[in-house]
């Protein structure tokens, strides 16, 4: 029996102070992004193309249009923003910096509010990363910023015949058991000022990827920063430099560089629901 007061598990309800905090977060984020030249976009709730954004299509909430074509509720905003700007609005605007404030939905009833920003055609991740950390500064929060490069686990997997699942599940003991000096130092690499020492001893395939992390760290206007070269997450579109903003087991934001139909862009998503809970605490 479903009672009248019940709402589906995973859906969101905000009222009173929580609704006020949610609106304050969105206001601060939009002020920061407008100041940096971003314009707002609100994408359709329904999409024909979400399978290009979500690695597991079973997470999509599917429906059909009037002609019985498959579509789904918006499960991710990034690729839809890039696709709509490029394919539908390209003749009407040359603007490349866009942000959105809207929820996404995953099967069966997971609802997640986000603030996101996309800089289309840009390769420098710092151009959006610094905006995300400014939002945290204005919220008087200083969570941990973790910088990674997805290319490093991929190259190590090929070089040492290690499964990417070992990186995904953080099987550090397997890496240490190989007893390779440079790999051990790479595993324990944690702070930007340690990168040069590791670059000096790693194979040539890994050097340029570590240099990218080092160069990004030099552009970051934030203090609480670590590097995580062994971190790997399966993404359909993030393909190189990647960052997460975390506090304990909670993820406050993440973003990176990505490609869509040969257009390189950078962007991030900030998880509003998690931030509301953090500010409540």
C-alpha positions as CSV (number, residue, x, y, z in Angstrom):
1,X,0.0,0.0,0.0
2,X,1.2,3.5,-0.9
3,X,0.2,6.1,1.6
4,X,-0.9,9.6,0.4
5,X,2.1,11.3,2.1
6,X,4.7,9.0,0.4
7,X,7.0,10.1,-2.4
8,X,9.1,7.7,-4.5
9,X,12.4,6.6,-3.1
10,X,15.3,8.7,-4.5
11,X,13.1,11.7,-5.4
12,X,13.6,15.1,-3.7
13,X,11.5,17.3,-1.6
14,X,12.7,20.7,-0.4
15,X,10.8,23.1,1.9
16,X,11.6,25.8,4.4
17,X,15.2,26.3,5.2
18,X,16.4,23.5,2.9
19,X,14.7,25.1,0.0
20,X,16.2,28.4,0.9
21,X,19.7,26.9,1.1
22,X,19.2,25.3,-2.3
23,X,18.2,28.6,-3.8
24,X,21.2,30.4,-2.2
25,X,23.6,27.8,-3.7
26,X,22.1,28.3,-7.1
27,X,22.2,32.1,-6.8
28,X,25.9,32.1,-5.8
29,X,26.8,29.7,-8.6
30,X,24.9,31.7,-11.2
31,X,26.5,34.9,-10.0
32,X,30.0,33.4,-10.3
33,X,29.3,32.0,-13.8
34,X,27.6,35.1,-15.1
35,X,30.6,37.1,-13.9
36,X,32.9,34.9,-16.0
37,X,30.9,35.3,-19.2
38,X,28.7,32.2,-19.0
39,X,25.1,32.3,-20.2
40,X,22.3,30.1,-18.9
41,X,20.6,27.3,-20.9
42,X,17.7,25.0,-19.8
43,X,17.6,21.8,-21.8
44,X,14.5,19.7,-22.5
45,X,13.5,17.2,-19.9
46,X,13.0,14.6,-22.6
47,X,15.9,13.6,-24.9
48,X,16.5,11.2,-27.8
49,X,20.2,11.1,-27.2
50,X,20.9,10.2,-23.5
51,X,22.4,6.8,-24.5
52,X,25.4,8.8,-25.7
53,X,25.9,10.2,-22.2
54,X,25.2,7.3,-19.8
55,X,27.5,4.2,-19.7
56,X,24.7,1.9,-18.4
57,X,21.6,2.4,-20.5
58,X,19.6,0.5,-17.8
59,X,19.8,3.7,-15.8
60,X,17.7,5.6,-18.3
61,X,14.0,6.2,-17.6
62,X,12.5,5.5,-21.0
63,X,9.3,6.8,-22.6
64,X,8.0,7.1,-26.2
65,X,7.0,10.2,-28.2
66,X,3.7,10.5,-30.2
67,X,5.4,8.6,-33.2
68,X,6.6,5.9,-30.8
69,X,10.2,6.9,-31.1
70,X,12.3,6.0,-28.0
71,X,13.3,8.9,-25.7
72,X,14.2,9.2,-22.1
73,X,14.2,11.6,-19.2
74,X,17.3,13.7,-19.0
75,X,19.9,11.6,-17.2
76,X,22.9,13.8,-18.0
77,X,23.1,17.4,-19.2
78,X,26.7,17.7,-20.6
79,X,26.4,16.2,-24.0
80,X,22.8,17.5,-24.5
81,X,24.1,21.1,-23.9
82,X,26.9,20.7,-26.4
83,X,24.7,19.0,-29.0
84,X,21.9,21.5,-28.8
85,X,24.3,24.5,-29.0
86,X,26.2,22.9,-32.0
87,X,23.3,21.4,-33.9
88,X,20.3,23.5,-33.1
89,X,21.4,26.9,-31.9
90,X,24.6,27.3,-33.9
91,X,23.2,29.7,-36.4
92,X,21.7,31.9,-33.7
93,X,24.6,32.2,-31.3
94,X,28.4,32.0,-31.4
95,X,28.6,31.9,-27.6
96,X,30.6,29.0,-26.2
97,X,30.3,29.3,-22.4
98,X,27.1,27.9,-20.9
99,X,25.7,26.9,-17.6
100,X,22.6,25.1,-16.4
101,X,20.7,24.7,-13.2
102,X,18.4,21.6,-13.5
103,X,17.9,18.1,-12.2
104,X,18.8,14.8,-13.9
105,X,16.9,11.5,-13.5
106,X,18.0,7.9,-13.3
107,X,16.0,4.6,-13.1
108,X,13.9,3.9,-11.2
109,X,13.2,7.2,-9.5
110,X,16.6,8.9,-8.6
111,X,16.4,12.7,-8.9
112,X,19.6,14.8,-8.6
113,X,19.8,18.6,-8.8
114,X,22.9,20.0,-10.4
115,X,24.6,23.2,-11.4
116,X,26.9,22.6,-14.4
117,X,29.0,24.6,-16.8
118,X,30.4,23.8,-20.2
119,X,33.0,25.7,-22.2
120,X,32.6,24.4,-25.7
121,X,35.7,24.3,-27.9
122,X,38.0,24.9,-24.9
123,X,40.9,22.6,-23.8
124,X,42.1,24.3,-20.7
125,X,40.4,22.7,-17.7
126,X,41.4,25.5,-15.4
127,X,39.0,27.8,-17.3
128,X,36.1,26.1,-15.6
129,X,37.8,24.4,-12.6
130,X,38.6,27.8,-11.0
131,X,34.9,28.8,-11.3
132,X,33.8,25.7,-9.4
133,X,36.3,26.3,-6.5
134,X,35.2,30.0,-6.4
135,X,31.6,28.7,-5.7
136,X,32.9,26.7,-2.8
137,X,34.8,29.7,-1.5
138,X,31.7,31.8,-1.5
139,X,29.8,29.0,0.3
140,X,32.6,29.0,3.0
141,X,33.4,25.4,2.2
142,X,36.9,24.0,1.5
143,X,36.5,20.4,0.5
144,X,39.3,18.4,-1.1
145,X,40.1,19.0,-4.8
146,X,41.5,15.8,-6.4
147,X,43.2,16.1,-9.8
148,X,43.5,13.0,-12.0
149,X,44.3,12.1,-15.6
150,X,42.3,9.2,-17.0
151,X,45.0,8.6,-19.6
152,X,47.5,7.4,-16.9
153,X,45.5,4.3,-15.8
154,X,44.8,3.5,-19.4
155,X,48.5,3.7,-20.4
156,X,49.5,1.7,-17.3
157,X,47.0,-1.0,-18.2
158,X,48.6,-1.4,-21.6
159,X,52.1,-1.1,-20.4
160,X,51.9,-3.5,-17.5
161,X,49.0,-5.7,-18.6
162,X,46.9,-4.6,-15.6
163,X,43.1,-4.7,-15.8
164,X,41.4,-1.3,-15.7
165,X,39.0,-2.9,-13.2
166,X,42.0,-2.9,-10.8
167,X,42.2,0.8,-11.1
168,X,38.5,1.3,-10.9
169,X,38.3,-0.7,-7.6
170,X,41.6,0.9,-6.3
171,X,43.5,-2.4,-6.0
172,X,46.6,-0.7,-4.6
173,X,48.1,-4.0,-3.2
174,X,48.2,-5.4,-6.7
175,X,50.3,-2.5,-8.0
176,X,52.7,-2.6,-5.0
177,X,53.1,-6.4,-5.4
178,X,54.7,-5.8,-8.8
179,X,57.6,-4.3,-6.9
180,X,58.4,-1.7,-9.5
181,X,60.1,1.4,-8.0
182,X,58.6,4.0,-10.3
183,X,55.1,2.4,-10.0
184,X,55.3,2.5,-6.2
185,X,56.2,6.2,-6.3
186,X,53.3,6.8,-8.7
187,X,50.9,5.0,-6.3
188,X,52.1,7.2,-3.4
189,X,52.1,10.5,-5.4
190,X,49.8,12.8,-3.5
191,X,50.8,16.5,-3.7
192,X,51.6,18.7,-6.7
193,X,55.1,19.5,-5.4
194,X,56.0,15.8,-5.6
195,X,55.3,15.5,-9.3
196,X,58.7,16.4,-10.6
197,X,60.4,13.6,-8.6
198,X,58.1,11.0,-10.1
199,X,58.3,12.4,-13.7
200,X,62.1,11.8,-13.5
201,X,61.7,8.0,-13.2
202,X,58.4,7.0,-14.9
203,X,58.4,5.6,-18.5
204,X,58.2,8.0,-21.3
205,X,54.6,7.1,-22.0
206,X,53.5,8.4,-18.6
207,X,55.7,11.6,-18.4
208,X,53.5,13.9,-20.6
209,X,50.4,12.9,-18.7
210,X,51.9,13.8,-15.4
211,X,53.1,17.1,-16.9
212,X,49.5,17.9,-17.8
213,X,48.5,17.4,-14.1
214,X,51.4,19.6,-13.0
215,X,50.5,22.4,-15.4
216,X,46.9,22.3,-14.4
217,X,47.8,22.4,-10.7
218,X,49.9,25.5,-11.4
219,X,46.8,27.3,-12.6
220,X,44.5,26.4,-9.7
221,X,43.5,29.2,-7.4
222,X,42.7,26.9,-4.5
223,X,44.7,25.5,-1.5
224,X,43.2,22.1,-0.6
225,X,44.5,20.2,-3.6
226,X,45.8,16.6,-4.0
227,X,46.7,14.6,-7.1
228,X,45.5,11.0,-7.7
229,X,47.2,9.7,-10.8
230,X,45.9,6.1,-10.3
231,X,42.3,7.2,-10.1
232,X,40.1,5.8,-12.9
233,X,36.4,6.1,-13.5
234,X,34.6,4.7,-16.6
235,X,33.3,7.7,-18.5
236,X,31.6,7.9,-21.8
237,X,33.0,11.3,-22.6
238,X,35.7,12.5,-20.1
239,X,38.9,11.5,-21.7
240,X,41.9,13.1,-20.1
241,X,42.3,15.6,-17.2
242,X,39.6,15.0,-14.6
243,X,38.8,16.4,-11.1
244,X,36.6,15.6,-8.2
245,X,35.7,17.8,-5.2
246,X,35.1,15.5,-2.2
247,X,34.6,15.6,1.5
248,X,34.8,12.2,3.2
249,X,32.7,9.9,1.1
250,X,30.6,12.6,-0.5
251,X,31.3,14.0,-4.0
252,X,30.4,17.7,-4.2
253,X,31.5,18.2,-7.8
254,X,33.4,16.7,-10.7
255,X,34.4,17.7,-14.2
256,X,37.0,17.3,-16.9
257,X,37.9,17.5,-20.5
258,X,35.8,15.6,-23.0
259,X,35.2,15.2,-26.7
260,X,31.9,15.2,-28.6
261,X,32.0,14.6,-32.4
262,X,35.6,15.9,-32.5
263,X,34.8,19.0,-30.5
264,X,37.0,19.2,-27.4
265,X,35.4,21.0,-24.4
266,X,35.7,21.3,-20.6
267,X,33.0,21.4,-18.0
268,X,31.9,20.4,-14.5
269,X,28.8,19.5,-12.5
270,X,28.2,20.6,-9.0
271,X,25.8,18.4,-6.9
272,X,23.4,20.7,-5.3
273,X,21.6,18.1,-3.1
274,X,24.9,17.1,-1.5
275,X,25.8,20.7,-0.8
276,X,22.5,21.4,0.8
277,X,23.1,18.5,3.2
278,X,26.7,19.8,3.9
279,X,25.6,23.3,4.7
280,X,22.8,21.9,6.9
281,X,25.5,20.1,9.0
